[in-house]
Amino acid sequence: MRITGSTVLLTGATGGIGHALARELTARGAKLVVSGRRADALESIADEFGARAVVADLADPADVDRLAESCADTDILIANAALPSSGDLLDYTPEQIDRALTVNLRAPIVLARLLAPRMVGAGRGHIAMIGSISGKAATKSSSLYNATKFGLRGFAAGFRQDLHGTGVGVSVVQPGFVRDAGMFAATGATPPGGMRTVSPAQVAAGVTRAVERDLCELNVAPPEMRLLSAIAGQFPGFAEKVQRRSGAEGTIRQIVAAQRSKR
């Protein structure tokens, strides 16, 4: 799918990865539409990249419908918005669980459902879901986040098959640990010992590569993390034992405490 000249809807544009994606898409000649919940931050991004801004809270199903309606001419959807959803499930209220599931899983699925028919009718388009390595390997204090990212990965793979032959592609892009953005930048925590990171720019380059080459799945992570996540996906019990011996408990507690207010 050619990005140049295409109308691209980017959700979650105000975060670090969203900003990097906006920059990369603009550089590739996209007609960019950015969406986010915070109007002031969103307008700043829109002004910087000459994009159209649509304020929407993806926790509100009515806002999801309104976003799709106002962006009906979308050629490429990049579903990037997500809540961190860290912490033990027993610490969550049912309302917080609903919010995480709605933002991280329901909203991208519904946006794909509402925007895909026009793409199919035109015989061209692409839907890119921004997942996570957490969609391949479960970790402590991430059960809710794991659930949404495992679900997003499964949806993308299945929906891709549904749309085969229509000219519309579906990809899931799964970053590993990201520096200068996301949980480490927001919390001040450091990755577990020996684990390398990737930059927001690398994630953005991976997303555009997946769109342009119609890749089913792309993991943006160092080789050792890609290998470990593959092993964890096949042997979760073994991965659980390895994680318990990794000494990452302190990092996990720091991240959970810092992200509690974002539930």
HUGIQUI-V867774 format. One record per residue. N is the residue number from 1. RES is the residue in one letter. OMEGA is omega in whole degrees, 0 to 359 (* if undefined). Layout:
n: [N | N]
res: [RES | RES]
omega: [OMEGA | OMEGA]
This chain:
n: [1 | 2 | 3 | 4 | 5 | 6 | 7 | 8 | 9 | 10 | 11 | 12 | 13 | 14 | 15 | 16 | 17 | 18 | 19 | 20 | 21 | 22 | 23 | 24 | 25 | 26 | 27 | 28 | 29 | 30 | 31 | 32 | 33 | 34 | 35 | 36 | 37 | 38 | 39 | 40 | 41 | 42 | 43 | 44 | 45 | 46 | 47 | 48 | 49 | 50 | 51 | 52 | 53 | 54 | 55 | 56 | 57 | 58 | 59 | 60 | 61 | 62 | 63 | 64 | 65 | 66 | 67 | 68 | 69 | 70 | 71 | 72 | 73 | 74 | 75 | 76 | 77 | 78 | 79 | 80 | 81 | 82 | 83 | 84 | 85 | 86 | 87 | 88 | 89 | 90 | 91 | 92 | 93 | 94 | 95 | 96 | 97 | 98 | 99 | 100 | 101 | 102 | 103 | 104 | 105 | 106 | 107 | 108 | 109 | 110 | 111 | 112 | 113 | 114 | 115 | 116 | 117 | 118 | 119 | 120 | 121 | 122 | 123 | 124 | 125 | 126 | 127 | 128 | 129 | 130 | 131 | 132 | 133 | 134 | 135 | 136 | 137 | 138 | 139 | 140 | 141 | 142 | 143 | 144 | 145 | 146 | 147 | 148 | 149 | 150 | 151 | 152 | 153 | 154 | 155 | 156 | 157 | 158 | 159 | 160 | 161 | 162 | 163 | 164 | 165 | 166 | 167 | 168 | 169 | 170 | 171 | 172 | 173 | 174 | 175 | 176 | 177 | 178 | 179 | 180 | 181 | 182 | 183 | 184 | 185 | 186 | 187 | 188 | 189 | 190 | 191 | 192 | 193 | 194 | 195 | 196 | 197 | 198 | 199 | 200 | 201 | 202 | 203 | 204 | 205 | 206 | 207 | 208 | 209 | 210 | 211 | 212 | 213 | 214 | 215 | 216 | 217 | 218 | 219 | 220 | 221 | 222 | 223 | 224 | 225 | 226 | 227 | 228 | 229 | 230 | 231 | 232 | 233 | 234 | 235 | 236 | 237 | 238 | 239 | 240 | 241 | 242 | 243 | 244 | 245 | 246 | 247 | 248 | 249 | 250 | 251 | 252 | 253 | 254 | 255 | 256 | 257 | 258 | 259 | 260 | 261 | 262 | 263]
res: [M | R | I | T | G | S | T | V | L | L | T | G | A | T | G | G | I | G | H | A | L | A | R | E | L | T | A | R | G | A | K | L | V | V | S | G | R | R | A | D | A | L | E | S | I | A | D | E | F | G | A | R | A | V | V | A | D | L | A | D | P | A | D | V | D | R | L | A | E | S | C | A | D | T | D | I | L | I | A | N | A | A | L | P | S | S | G | D | L | L | D | Y | T | P | E | Q | I | D | R | A | L | T | V | N | L | R | A | P | I | V | L | A | R | L | L | A | P | R | M | V | G | A | G | R | G | H | I | A | M | I | G | S | I | S | G | K | A | A | T | K | S | S | S | L | Y | N | A | T | K | F | G | L | R | G | F | A | A | G | F | R | Q | D | L | H | G | T | G | V | G | V | S | V | V | Q | P | G | F | V | R | D | A | G | M | F | A | A | T | G | A | T | P | P | G | G | M | R | T | V | S | P | A | Q | V | A | A | G | V | T | R | A | V | E | R | D | L | C | E | L | N | V | A | P | P | E | M | R | L | L | S | A | I | A | G | Q | F | P | G | F | A | E | K | V | Q | R | R | S | G | A | E | G | T | I | R | Q | I | V | A | A | Q | R | S | K | R]
omega: [181 | 181 | 181 | 179 | 180 | 175 | 186 | 173 | 180 | 176 | 182 | 188 | 187 | 178 | 182 | 177 | 177 | 179 | 179 | 177 | 179 | 180 | 182 | 181 | 178 | 180 | 180 | 173 | 179 | 167 | 196 | 171 | 182 | 180 | 178 | 184 | 185 | 187 | 183 | 180 | 181 | 179 | 178 | 178 | 181 | 179 | 182 | 187 | 179 | 184 | 171 | 183 | 175 | 180 | 180 | 174 | 186 | 172 | 180 | 181 | 179 | 177 | 177 | 178 | 181 | 178 | 179 | 181 | 182 | 180 | 186 | 181 | 182 | 173 | 182 | 174 | 172 | 184 | 187 | 185 | 178 | 172 | 182 | 172 | 178 | 179 | 180 | 183 | 181 | 177 | 182 | 170 | 175 | 180 | 178 | 176 | 179 | 181 | 179 | 180 | 182 | 183 | 189 | 186 | 183 | 185 | 179 | 178 | 181 | 177 | 178 | 181 | 184 | 184 | 184 | 184 | 178 | 178 | 180 | 179 | 179 | 181 | 180 | 178 | 178 | 177 | 180 | 178 | 178 | 181 | 182 | 170 | 175 | 173 | 178 | 184 | 179 | 179 | 180 | 177 | 179 | 187 | 181 | 177 | 176 | 182 | 182 | 183 | 171 | 180 | 180 | 179 | 179 | 178 | 183 | 181 | 180 | 181 | 176 | 179 | 178 | 186 | 181 | 179 | 181 | 186 | 180 | 181 | 176 | 179 | 167 | 180 | 190 | 177 | 169 | 177 | 183 | 177 | 177 | 177 | 176 | 193 | 182 | 177 | 184 | 186 | 183 | 178 | 177 | 180 | 176 | 184 | 178 | 181 | 178 | 183 | 172 | 181 | 174 | 179 | 177 | 177 | 180 | 178 | 177 | 179 | 181 | 176 | 180 | 180 | 185 | 182 | 180 | 180 | 179 | 184 | 178 | 178 | 180 | 184 | 176 | 183 | 183 | 178 | 176 | 179 | 182 | 180 | 177 | 178 | 181 | 179 | 181 | 185 | 185 | 179 | 177 | 181 | 179 | 180 | 179 | 181 | 180 | 181 | 187 | 182 | 184 | 185 | 181 | 178 | 181 | 181 | 180 | 180 | 182 | 180 | 182 | 184 | 184 | 183 | 183 | 182 | *]
